[in-house]
């Protein structure tokens, strides 16, 4: 079976490679072309008597011998190398020629007819196999092209849908930003009206009431001034952005803030409604806290209470509101709902020797003696929302440290001080788990900060077994240095 020329010109296949092998032929004696030409002409021109007896008078005429013509034509064509391939293809296409040639060109003369038939079938099967391989290779190419076409179509469709979703998201974000800006503007107007109301209430109204009471001969003092805190709509921020703001504002105040110290402050603002702040220089400490609040965008929701006549009042909170911070030096330790109360004192004893601390301990953050700190002007920093601080407490980022493990580590230290309340210990353990995941140094550093904030103030309060307690803090340098 002869394969068509288009099949022989196919590209590389993935199956059995095709190797063209020459036919095995017996050696032929070399011929002299001159002799061959002379013999041919002599054969044509010689007279050969008829092989049969013919009657007398039979006319004779020359006839063409197709075999001789074919031999001469084949010989002439074979002399042209460029025509040999075409000549062989034609000869092999003749019916029955292959079966006649193979017995003569093969060395093995003992091949039987059955073997020849089986070999022909094998060759036909091989040709069919090669055809199938060609079709399979083409099908694979078509399949790859079809896959690429489908993938390209899906990619284009997804790209269009993604682009539309992104444009919708950008439009929503722009609308939210516009609403937040409008809300903050309305908040400013509201605060201005509230100030005007406070002025009327503190000046005109008391004077009018005093005049009426005087007319009625009554003498009743009127006291009290609202201390308003107006949270605004805040934005989300990462931990690195929060630490960058804290580091920058402390640098402007002439202080150096480490990453772990910044994380401890942020965690306290995220989880504690009462935070003690101890410094031998309370005035610079108050200015530092005010500058930090301004750098975080909390200036409108921050207030400093310096007299008992000031009554803290919190305005309505918008969506994603900023945290409310009340800094006070007054001996009023009760927490206020919805705000962080920062209790400023010269010493920890002033914060711990009272009934409120006995009932439920709160963390106390020690600050060193501070030099003069100027009040920094308010900048245009975007306000940070309370939700950003709360996100730091997300359980997905908390180290897998159980309460039993923390208790086993701190039990010798707890034995030296008065017991913490259940709420205080739960808050302390939560601080340890989150700080261990965020601070550099992991669990040991988190334990050191927790002891410094919750346990050391109780030791200062009792002043008993001071030396024995300090001996337990060899692995906690911050707490040991404070003692």
Secondary structure, 3 states (H helix, E strand, C coil): CCCCHHHHCCCCCCCCCCCCCCCCCCCCCCCCHHHHHHHHHHHHHCCCCCCCCCCCCCCCCCCCCHHHHHHHHHHHHHCCHHHHHHHHHHHHHCCCHHHHHHHHHCCCCCCCHHHHHHHHHHHHHHHHHHHHHHHHHHHHHHHHHHHHHHHHHHHHHHHHHHHHHHHHHHHHHHHHHHHHHHHHHHHHHHHHHHHHHHHHHHHHHHHHHHHHHHHCCCCCCCCCEEEEECCCECECCCHHHHHHHHHHHHHHCCCCCCHHHHHHHHHHHHHCCEEEEECCCHHHHHHHHHHHHHHCCCCCCEEEECCCCEEEEECCCCCCEECCEEEECCCCCCCCCCCEEEEEECCCHHHHCCHHHHHCCCCEEECCCCCCCCCCCCCCCCCEEHHHHHHCCCHHHCCCCCHHHHHHHHHHHHCCCCCCCHHHHHHHHHHHHHHHHHCCCCHHHHHHHHHHHHHHHHHHHHCCCHHHHHHCCCCCHHHHHHC
